[in-house]
Amino acid sequence: MTAAYQPSMLDLAADGPSLGPLAGLRRHPLSRGAWVDHLPGWVRGSDAVLDTLLADVPWRAERRAMYDAQVDVPRLLCWYAARRELPHPLLTEARAALTAHYAPELGEPFVTAGMCLYRDGHDSVAWHGDTLGRSAHTDTMVAIVSFGSPRPLLLRPRGGGAGLRFPLGHGDLVVMGGSCQRTWEHAIPKTARPVGPRVSVQFRPAGVA
Ligand SMILES: O=C(O)CCC(=O)C(=O)O
């Protein structure tokens, strides 16, 4: 892993990383039963978590078919299935806190953790919804905790209409819920600005991908 990373002077935490209260989550209702919850700065002391993720996650490059060619996926990936130990204890704590907070609405735990490493502004993810599993036909939630350089998460309704943009900074939480994965799309665009690495950790219930 060679990406340059500048520790944040604003994120010094003498007692190690910790989670703030989820009471500050703000819900943004979207159209057609979709919504997004947003909580900037949920993780305090997130420099230490980012260091561990950059160093210890077995990041993999992937290729995918595009028309009749194979192209590099512009980010590195790692998938933590339900019972696989997460690479930092704060992530285990975060998953438990999210499960407890959303239990009345979601009715099941967050279990898997998908991880993406955006090495710099060339890395991105194109417009898509997470519709490979049950989310293709059922309301669900995908909770994302972001570490490292801020990148915007863009959302737009499928079929057209006004979109919106959530700046995702170091330690921020965003949760896409309701019908969001099948009625809206999301993306992390490339940027020409000089940005350092960003790691996205996405918690999902079983069978959602
Ligand atoms: O980088 C992010 O936070 C979004 C990741 C994402 O959309 C995905 O992996 O499906």
Ligand as a Chemical Component Dictionary entry (heavy atoms), coordinates in Angstrom:
data_LIG
# 
_chem_comp.id                   LIG 
_chem_comp.type                 NON-POLYMER 
_chem_comp.pdbx_formal_charge   0 
_chem_comp.three_letter_code    LIG 
# 
loop_
_chem_comp_atom.comp_id 
_chem_comp_atom.atom_id 
_chem_comp_atom.alt_atom_id 
_chem_comp_atom.type_symbol 
_chem_comp_atom.charge 
_chem_comp_atom.model_Cartn_x 
_chem_comp_atom.model_Cartn_y 
_chem_comp_atom.model_Cartn_z 
_chem_comp_atom.pdbx_ordinal 
LIG O1 O1 O 0 -17.479 4.524  -1.196 1  
LIG C1 C1 C 0 -18.595 4.476  -0.722 2  
LIG O2 O2 O 0 -18.852 4.908  0.392  3  
LIG C2 C2 C 0 -19.704 3.835  -1.524 4  
LIG C3 C3 C 0 -19.386 2.417  -1.869 5  
LIG C4 C4 C 0 -20.435 1.791  -2.717 6  
LIG O3 O3 O 0 -21.292 2.421  -3.251 7  
LIG C5 C5 C 0 -20.436 0.360  -2.930 8  
LIG O4 O4 O 0 -19.430 -0.309 -2.667 9  
LIG O5 O5 O 0 -21.467 -0.168 -3.393 10 
# 
loop_
_chem_comp_bond.comp_id 
_chem_comp_bond.atom_id_1 
_chem_comp_bond.atom_id_2 
_chem_comp_bond.value_order 
_chem_comp_bond.pdbx_ordinal 
LIG O1 C1 DOUB 1 
LIG C1 O2 SING 2 
LIG C1 C2 SING 3 
LIG C2 C3 SING 4 
LIG C3 C4 SING 5 
LIG C4 O3 DOUB 6 
LIG C4 C5 SING 7 
LIG C5 O4 DOUB 8 
LIG C5 O5 SING 9 
# 
